[in-house]
Amino acid sequence: MLKMMFFVHRRPNLDAKAFSKYWRETHAPIARKLPGLRRYIQHHTVLGPDDSEPLYDGIAEMWYDDAAALEQAMAAPEGQAAQEDAKKCMDLERTTFVVVDQNLVI
């Protein structure tokens, strides 16, 4: 099982509340249509206990059976639609991602 993890920055023209609403209510329904997607989790960040700003506006996890499934999802029309929609709420120049092979320890 592979997991693609995104470390998301919102567009500068969106406040945290507007970003969170768009990401959850508009982008998520588009992204959840990706073929082969097994699980999709959005983590919406909040202020730290000392009121410090988080490093990211959110973290997303997208789970796939293997690298081939992930590649097919990104190349599919649904993948292209999700990537285009991400431009409406995310600062893609600052948003990064990693692909990880999850290993459960405990």
C-alpha positions in Angstrom: 0.0 0.0 0.0 1.4 3.4 -1.0 0.3 6.7 0.5 0.7 10.0 -1.2 1.0 12.8 1.4 0.5 16.4 0.5 1.7 19.3 2.7 -0.8 22.0 1.6 -0.5 25.8 1.6 -3.6 27.8 0.7 -3.7 30.4 -1.9 -2.8 33.9 -0.5 -6.2 35.3 -1.4 -8.1 32.8 0.8 -8.3 33.0 4.6 -8.1 29.8 6.6 -11.8 29.4 6.9 -12.5 29.9 3.2 -9.7 27.5 2.2 -10.9 24.8 4.6 -14.5 25.1 3.4 -13.5 24.9 -0.3 -11.0 22.0 0.2 -13.6 20.0 2.2 -16.8 20.8 0.3 -15.6 21.4 -3.3 -12.2 19.8 -3.8 -12.8 16.6 -1.8 -15.8 15.4 -3.9 -13.7 15.8 -7.0 -10.6 14.1 -5.6 -12.6 11.2 -4.2 -13.5 10.1 -7.7 -9.9 9.2 -8.6 -9.8 5.6 -9.9 -8.0 3.2 -7.6 -8.1 5.6 -4.6 -8.5 3.4 -1.5 -8.6 6.1 1.2 -8.5 9.9 1.3 -8.0 11.8 4.5 -7.8 15.6 4.9 -6.1 17.1 8.0 -7.1 20.7 8.4 -4.5 22.4 10.7 -5.4 24.6 13.6 -3.4 27.0 15.8 -0.9 25.5 18.2 -1.5 25.5 21.9 0.6 28.7 22.1 -1.5 30.2 19.3 1.4 29.6 16.8 0.5 29.4 13.2 0.9 26.0 11.6 3.6 25.4 9.0 0.9 24.1 6.6 -2.8 24.8 6.1 -3.4 21.1 5.7 -2.1 17.7 5.1 -3.8 15.2 2.8 -3.3 11.4 2.6 -4.3 9.5 -0.5 -3.9 5.7 -0.4 -3.3 3.4 -3.4 -2.6 -0.3 -3.8 0.7 0.3 -5.6 2.7 2.7 -7.8 0.9 1.6 -11.0 -2.5 2.5 -9.4 -1.2 5.9 -8.3 0.2 6.6 -11.8 -3.1 5.6 -13.4 -5.1 7.8 -11.1 -3.0 10.9 -11.8 -3.1 10.3 -15.5 -6.9 9.6 -15.6 -9.3 12.4 -16.5 -10.4 12.4 -12.8 -6.8 13.0 -11.8 -6.4 15.9 -14.2 -9.7 17.4 -12.9 -8.5 17.1 -9.3 -5.1 18.8 -10.2 -6.9 21.6 -12.1 -9.3 22.2 -9.2 -6.4 22.2 -6.7 -5.2 25.4 -8.3 -8.4 27.2 -7.1 -7.6 26.8 -3.4 -3.9 25.7 -3.1 -0.7 27.6 -3.6 0.9 24.9 -5.7 4.3 26.6 -5.7 4.5 26.0 -2.0 2.5 22.8 -1.6 4.7 19.7 -1.6 4.1 16.0 -1.5 5.9 12.7 -0.8 5.0 9.1 -1.6 5.6 6.7 1.2 5.3 3.0 1.9 3.6 2.9 5.2 5.0 0.5 7.8 2.9 0.0 10.9 5.0 -0.2 14.0 2.4 -0.3 16.8 
